[in-house]
């Protein structure tokens, strides 16, 4: 190897945690962030209150570095921050530290990763060649950085799942893109006028859908239609007071209350195949008169940047192959996934790891604390501390509806 640098892709919570652990172990990170500031994805839903309290959202190595520099007041650990508060009170402060700021390259969009002098096919001597990470800078010019390892913590937020029940965009989905919001709009803030007094279809069964449904219920004159692919609402509503995260339990309980008092129209066993433009409104199967659609259908990973690397992915989740059976949503909720680290996250390409929510592929059960333990183990392995790398420990809060039996989900 001709370089000791380790590239981290993405300066979100997990990417910055990776940088913290690398710095703490005397290694040299180069953090490439596509946005103009750190945690660009968090900025896109800064208005959303997280259901996990601060104590699950802080990385220990990052905290140690903040305390070392002496200008950080820790938050109330049981309080529930918004994504914006996470940015202002933690991530941006950490990114500004003198040990961290020089490692960051903002407006750096990674476009490809390979090995210096090796395409995907060539084997002999491959593991001794540094990675080549190619990216475009703020002026649009292409640059490259060499690294002995790469940790991809770029997330999945910018790669939303389409509305189509078959995993493809529904017929008419692309053509009516201007009436579809993917993710969590700021319904009670900047997007209020878009939804007030309108008939809105929300598609999805996760926490993003719940946030949007509850916000829409606060708007005067807004009609809410909630569409689900299944019909079992027990997992959608969650464990209530049995949930180890009260914020998560309350979110489900509030949604249950909204549905029981008739605050929305519920459509179950619904798969979208076609979206038709009816002039002022949209028709989605049997659902008519829709002005706006909120697609809270989750995200999926994009591995196009790693097309010249040797990856071994789970065939349906698109996580690493070893991780897939541990996080399969047909078998597990987030409270039942056992701790995992560098071994489960590795690929046939030595030195390349995917961490954070992207490591879960299409599985929807990721918690931030999981990502922090992932990068702690990965960095320990890169530092040659095998004992620390192998000793993975993580206690995740039960949902109250956890299940580990085949067929127990959805």
C-alpha positions as CSV (number, residue, x, y, z in Angstrom):
1,X,0.0,0.0,0.0
2,X,1.2,3.5,-0.8
3,X,-1.2,5.3,1.5
4,X,-2.5,5.0,5.1
5,X,-5.6,7.1,4.4
6,X,-9.0,5.6,5.0
7,X,-11.9,7.1,3.0
8,X,-15.3,7.4,4.7
9,X,-18.1,8.1,2.3
10,X,-20.8,10.2,3.9
11,X,-20.6,12.7,6.8
12,X,-23.8,11.7,8.5
13,X,-24.0,10.4,12.1
14,X,-22.4,7.0,11.3
15,X,-19.8,8.4,8.9
16,X,-18.7,11.0,11.4
17,X,-18.6,8.3,14.1
18,X,-16.3,6.4,11.8
19,X,-14.0,9.4,11.6
20,X,-14.1,9.8,15.4
21,X,-12.9,6.2,15.9
22,X,-10.2,6.5,13.2
23,X,-8.9,9.7,14.7
24,X,-8.9,8.2,18.2
25,X,-6.8,5.3,17.0
26,X,-4.3,7.5,15.2
27,X,-5.5,6.6,11.7
28,X,-6.1,9.2,8.9
29,X,-9.6,9.6,7.6
30,X,-10.7,11.4,4.5
31,X,-14.5,12.0,4.8
32,X,-16.3,12.7,1.5
33,X,-19.7,14.3,1.8
34,X,-21.9,15.1,-1.2
35,X,-23.7,18.0,0.6
36,X,-22.5,21.5,1.3
37,X,-22.6,20.7,5.0
38,X,-22.3,17.6,7.1
39,X,-25.3,15.2,7.3
40,X,-27.0,16.4,4.2
41,X,-29.7,13.8,4.5
42,X,-30.6,15.0,8.0
43,X,-31.1,18.5,6.7
44,X,-33.8,17.3,4.4
45,X,-35.9,16.2,7.4
46,X,-34.6,18.5,10.0
47,X,-38.2,19.2,11.1
48,X,-38.8,15.5,12.1
49,X,-38.6,14.5,15.8
50,X,-36.7,11.3,16.2
51,X,-38.3,8.5,18.3
52,X,-35.0,7.5,19.8
53,X,-33.6,9.7,22.7
54,X,-30.2,11.3,22.7
55,X,-28.6,8.4,24.6
56,X,-29.0,6.2,21.5
57,X,-28.0,8.8,19.0
58,X,-24.5,9.7,20.4
59,X,-21.3,7.9,19.5
60,X,-18.9,7.4,22.4
61,X,-15.7,8.2,20.4
62,X,-17.3,11.4,19.1
63,X,-18.3,12.3,22.7
64,X,-14.8,11.8,24.0
65,X,-13.4,14.0,21.3
66,X,-16.0,16.7,22.0
67,X,-15.2,16.6,25.7
68,X,-11.5,16.7,25.0
69,X,-11.9,20.0,23.2
70,X,-13.9,21.4,26.1
71,X,-16.7,23.1,24.2
72,X,-19.7,20.8,24.3
73,X,-22.6,20.7,26.7
74,X,-24.2,17.3,26.5
75,X,-28.0,17.2,26.0
76,X,-30.5,15.6,28.3
77,X,-30.0,12.0,27.4
78,X,-33.7,10.9,27.6
79,X,-34.9,13.9,25.5
80,X,-36.1,13.3,22.0
81,X,-34.3,15.6,19.5
82,X,-35.4,16.6,16.1
83,X,-33.0,15.8,13.2
84,X,-32.3,19.5,13.1
85,X,-31.3,19.6,16.8
86,X,-29.0,16.6,16.2
87,X,-27.3,18.6,13.5
88,X,-27.0,21.8,15.5
89,X,-26.2,20.4,19.0
90,X,-24.0,17.5,18.0
91,X,-23.0,16.7,14.4
92,X,-22.0,20.3,13.3
93,X,-20.1,20.9,16.5
94,X,-18.2,17.6,16.1
95,X,-17.4,18.4,12.5
96,X,-16.0,21.8,13.4
97,X,-13.4,20.3,15.8
98,X,-9.8,21.0,14.8
99,X,-9.1,17.3,14.6
100,X,-12.1,16.7,12.4
101,X,-12.6,19.7,10.1
102,X,-9.4,19.1,8.0
103,X,-10.6,15.5,7.2
104,X,-13.8,16.7,5.6
105,X,-14.3,17.3,1.9
106,X,-17.7,18.8,1.3
107,X,-19.6,19.0,-2.0
108,X,-17.7,15.8,-2.9
109,X,-20.0,13.4,-4.7
110,X,-18.4,9.9,-5.0
111,X,-18.9,8.5,-8.5
112,X,-16.8,5.4,-8.5
113,X,-14.5,3.1,-6.4
114,X,-11.9,0.7,-7.8
115,X,-8.4,-0.6,-7.1
116,X,-5.3,1.2,-8.5
117,X,-4.4,-0.7,-11.7
118,X,-7.0,-3.4,-11.2
119,X,-10.4,-3.9,-12.7
120,X,-13.0,-6.2,-11.2
121,X,-11.6,-9.3,-12.9
122,X,-7.9,-9.2,-12.1
123,X,-6.9,-11.0,-8.9
124,X,-3.2,-11.5,-8.3
125,X,-1.8,-8.8,-6.0
126,X,-5.2,-7.1,-5.8
127,X,-5.3,-6.9,-2.0
128,X,-2.0,-4.9,-2.0
129,X,-3.2,-2.2,-4.3
130,X,-4.9,0.9,-2.8
131,X,-8.4,1.8,-3.5
132,X,-9.1,4.7,-5.9
133,X,-12.1,6.8,-4.9
134,X,-13.2,9.1,-7.6
135,X,-15.5,12.1,-6.9
136,X,-16.7,15.4,-8.3
137,X,-15.9,18.5,-6.4
138,X,-18.0,21.7,-6.0
139,X,-16.9,23.0,-9.4
140,X,-17.9,19.8,-11.1
141,X,-14.3,18.7,-11.7
142,X,-13.3,15.1,-11.1
143,X,-10.8,14.3,-8.4
144,X,-9.4,11.0,-7.0
145,X,-8.1,10.0,-3.6
146,X,-6.1,6.8,-2.8
147,X,-7.0,4.8,0.3
148,X,-6.0,1.6,2.0
149,X,-9.6,1.0,3.1
150,X,-13.1,2.4,2.4
151,X,-16.1,2.7,4.7
152,X,-19.2,3.5,2.8
153,X,-21.7,5.2,5.2
154,X,-23.5,7.1,2.4
155,X,-27.0,6.0,3.5
156,X,-30.0,5.4,1.4
157,X,-32.2,8.5,1.8
158,X,-31.5,9.8,-1.7
159,X,-32.7,6.4,-3.2
160,X,-36.4,6.1,-2.3
161,X,-38.3,3.0,-3.2
162,X,-40.9,3.6,-5.9
163,X,-44.7,3.3,-5.3
164,X,-45.1,0.3,-7.6
165,X,-46.0,-2.9,-5.7
166,X,-43.6,-4.9,-7.9
167,X,-40.6,-2.8,-6.9
168,X,-40.7,-0.8,-10.1
169,X,-42.2,2.7,-10.6
170,X,-46.0,2.3,-11.1
171,X,-47.2,3.2,-14.5
172,X,-47.7,6.9,-14.5
173,X,-45.5,7.5,-11.5
174,X,-42.7,9.2,-13.3
175,X,-45.1,11.4,-15.3
176,X,-46.9,12.6,-12.1
177,X,-43.7,13.1,-10.1
178,X,-44.6,16.7,-9.3
179,X,-47.5,15.5,-7.2
180,X,-45.5,12.9,-5.3
181,X,-43.2,13.6,-2.3
182,X,-40.8,10.8,-1.4
183,X,-39.9,10.8,2.3
184,X,-41.3,13.1,5.1
185,X,-42.5,16.5,3.9
186,X,-42.5,19.5,6.3
187,X,-46.3,19.4,6.5
188,X,-46.7,21.8,9.4
189,X,-43.9,24.1,8.2
190,X,-42.7,24.9,4.7
191,X,-45.0,22.5,2.9
192,X,-48.2,23.4,4.8
193,X,-49.8,25.1,1.8
194,X,-49.2,22.1,-0.4
195,X,-51.4,19.8,1.8
196,X,-53.9,22.1,3.5
197,X,-57.4,21.4,2.4
198,X,-56.3,18.7,-0.1
199,X,-57.0,15.0,-0.4
200,X,-53.7,13.3,0.3
201,X,-52.7,9.7,-0.2
202,X,-50.0,8.4,2.2
203,X,-48.5,5.1,1.1
204,X,-46.4,3.1,3.7
205,X,-46.4,1.4,7.0
206,X,-43.4,2.7,8.8
207,X,-42.5,5.5,11.1
208,X,-42.1,8.0,8.2
209,X,-45.7,7.3,7.2
210,X,-46.8,7.7,10.8
211,X,-45.1,11.1,11.1
212,X,-46.8,12.4,7.9
213,X,-50.3,11.0,8.8
214,X,-50.2,12.6,12.3
215,X,-49.1,15.9,10.8
216,X,-51.7,15.9,8.1
217,X,-54.4,15.4,10.8
218,X,-53.5,18.8,12.2
219,X,-54.4,20.6,8.9
220,X,-57.8,22.1,8.5
221,X,-59.9,20.6,5.7
222,X,-57.3,18.0,4.7
223,X,-58.7,14.5,3.8
224,X,-56.3,11.6,4.5
225,X,-56.2,8.3,2.7
226,X,-53.7,5.8,4.1
227,X,-52.8,2.8,1.9
228,X,-51.0,-0.3,3.1
229,X,-49.8,-3.4,1.2
230,X,-50.8,-5.7,4.0
231,X,-53.6,-5.8,6.6
232,X,-52.0,-6.5,9.9
233,X,-51.9,-3.2,11.8
234,X,-50.4,-4.6,15.0
235,X,-46.8,-4.1,13.8
236,X,-47.7,-0.7,12.3
237,X,-49.1,0.6,15.5
238,X,-46.3,-1.0,17.5
239,X,-46.0,-2.0,21.1
240,X,-47.3,1.1,22.7
241,X,-46.3,1.2,26.4
242,X,-44.4,-2.1,25.9
243,X,-42.0,-0.4,23.6
244,X,-38.6,0.3,25.2
245,X,-38.5,3.5,23.3
246,X,-41.4,5.6,24.6
247,X,-41.2,8.0,21.6
248,X,-41.6,5.1,19.2
249,X,-44.4,3.6,21.2
250,X,-46.2,6.9,21.4
251,X,-46.0,7.4,17.7
252,X,-47.8,4.1,17.0
253,X,-50.4,4.8,19.8
254,X,-51.2,8.2,18.3
255,X,-51.6,6.7,14.9
256,X,-53.9,4.0,16.3
257,X,-56.0,6.6,18.0
258,X,-56.3,8.7,14.7
259,X,-57.4,5.6,12.8
260,X,-59.9,4.5,15.5
261,X,-61.6,7.9,15.7
262,X,-62.1,8.0,11.9
263,X,-59.5,10.6,11.2
264,X,-58.4,8.9,8.0
265,X,-59.6,6.5,5.3
266,X,-57.7,3.2,5.5
267,X,-57.1,1.0,2.5
268,X,-55.4,-2.3,3.2
269,X,-54.1,-5.1,0.9
270,X,-53.4,-2.4,-1.6
271,X,-50.8,-2.7,-4.3
272,X,-50.2,0.3,-6.7
273,X,-49.8,-0.6,-10.3
274,X,-50.9,2.6,-12.1
275,X,-51.3,6.3,-11.3
276,X,-53.6,8.1,-13.7
277,X,-53.9,11.9,-14.2
278,X,-57.5,13.0,-14.0
279,X,-56.9,16.7,-14.5
280,X,-56.9,18.4,-11.1
281,X,-56.6,15.0,-9.3
282,X,-55.0,11.6,-9.5
283,X,-56.6,8.2,-9.6
284,X,-54.7,5.4,-8.0
285,X,-56.5,2.2,-8.6
286,X,-59.9,2.4,-6.9
287,X,-58.8,5.6,-5.0
288,X,-60.0,8.7,-6.7
289,X,-59.7,12.4,-6.2
290,X,-56.2,12.5,-4.9
291,X,-54.4,15.8,-5.0
292,X,-51.0,14.8,-3.5
293,X,-49.2,11.6,-2.7
294,X,-46.7,11.0,0.0
295,X,-44.5,8.0,-0.7
296,X,-43.3,6.7,2.7
297,X,-42.2,3.4,1.1
298,X,-38.6,3.3,2.4
299,X,-35.3,3.4,0.6
300,X,-32.9,1.0,-1.1
301,X,-29.1,1.0,-1.4
302,X,-27.3,2.2,-4.6
303,X,-24.1,0.2,-5.3
304,X,-23.4,1.6,-8.7
305,X,-20.3,3.4,-7.3
306,X,-18.9,0.0,-6.3
307,X,-19.4,-1.8,-9.7
308,X,-15.7,-2.4,-10.0
309,X,-15.4,-4.0,-6.6
310,X,-16.1,-7.6,-5.6
311,X,-19.2,-7.5,-3.4
312,X,-21.2,-10.4,-1.9
313,X,-24.7,-9.2,-1.3
314,X,-27.8,-10.9,0.2
315,X,-29.9,-11.7,-2.9
316,X,-33.1,-10.0,-1.7
317,X,-32.1,-7.5,1.0
318,X,-28.9,-6.2,-0.7
319,X,-27.0,-6.1,2.6
320,X,-23.8,-8.0,2.9
321,X,-24.5,-11.7,2.5
322,X,-23.5,-12.6,6.1
323,X,-25.7,-9.8,7.6
324,X,-28.8,-10.7,5.6
325,X,-30.1,-13.6,7.8
326,X,-29.6,-11.5,10.9
327,X,-31.8,-8.6,9.8
328,X,-34.4,-10.2,7.5
329,X,-37.6,-8.3,8.3
330,X,-39.6,-11.4,7.7
331,X,-37.9,-12.8,10.8
332,X,-36.7,-9.9,13.0
333,X,-37.6,-6.5,14.4
334,X,-34.9,-4.1,15.4
335,X,-34.8,-5.4,19.0
336,X,-34.0,-9.0,18.0
337,X,-30.9,-8.4,15.7
338,X,-27.8,-9.7,17.5
339,X,-24.7,-7.6,17.6
340,X,-22.5,-7.7,14.5
341,X,-19.3,-6.1,13.4
342,X,-16.5,-6.2,10.8
343,X,-16.8,-9.8,9.9
344,X,-20.5,-9.6,8.9
345,X,-20.0,-6.3,7.1
346,X,-17.0,-7.4,5.0
347,X,-16.9,-8.4,1.4
348,X,-14.6,-10.4,-0.9
349,X,-13.0,-7.0,-1.5
350,X,-10.6,-6.7,1.4
351,X,-10.8,-3.4,3.1
352,X,-14.2,-2.4,1.8
353,X,-17.1,-2.1,4.2
354,X,-20.6,-0.7,4.1
355,X,-21.9,0.7,7.4
356,X,-24.9,2.5,8.7
357,X,-28.4,2.3,7.2
358,X,-27.0,1.3,3.8
359,X,-25.5,-1.8,5.4
360,X,-29.1,-3.0,6.0
361,X,-29.9,-2.8,2.3
362,X,-33.7,-2.9,2.0
363,X,-34.4,-4.0,5.6
364,X,-36.2,-1.3,7.5
365,X,-35.2,-2.0,11.1
366,X,-31.9,0.0,11.5
367,X,-31.2,2.1,14.5
368,X,-28.4,4.6,14.8
369,X,-26.8,2.9,17.7
370,X,-26.3,-0.2,15.5
371,X,-24.2,1.9,13.0
372,X,-22.0,3.2,15.8
373,X,-21.1,-0.3,17.0
374,X,-20.5,-1.3,13.3
375,X,-17.9,1.4,12.7
376,X,-16.3,0.8,16.1
377,X,-15.7,-2.8,15.2
378,X,-14.6,-2.0,11.6
379,X,-12.1,0.6,12.7
380,X,-10.7,-1.7,15.4
381,X,-10.1,-4.3,12.7
382,X,-8.4,-1.7,10.4
383,X,-6.2,-0.7,13.4
384,X,-5.2,-4.4,13.9
385,X,-6.9,-4.7,17.2
386,X,-8.5,-8.0,16.5
387,X,-9.8,-8.5,20.1
388,X,-11.7,-5.2,20.1
389,X,-13.0,-5.8,16.6
390,X,-14.4,-9.2,17.5
391,X,-15.9,-8.1,20.8
392,X,-19.2,-6.6,19.5
393,X,-21.8,-5.7,22.1
394,X,-25.1,-4.0,21.5
395,X,-28.3,-3.9,23.4
396,X,-31.2,-2.5,21.3
397,X,-34.5,-1.4,22.7
398,X,-37.3,-3.8,22.1
399,X,-40.3,-2.7,20.0
400,X,-42.9,-4.5,22.1
401,X,-43.8,-6.5,18.9
402,X,-40.5,-8.2,18.3
403,X,-40.6,-11.6,16.6
404,X,-38.0,-14.2,15.7
405,X,-40.1,-16.8,14.2
406,X,-40.5,-17.4,10.4
407,X,-43.6,-15.7,9.1
408,X,-43.9,-13.6,12.3
409,X,-43.6,-10.3,10.4
410,X,-46.0,-8.4,8.1
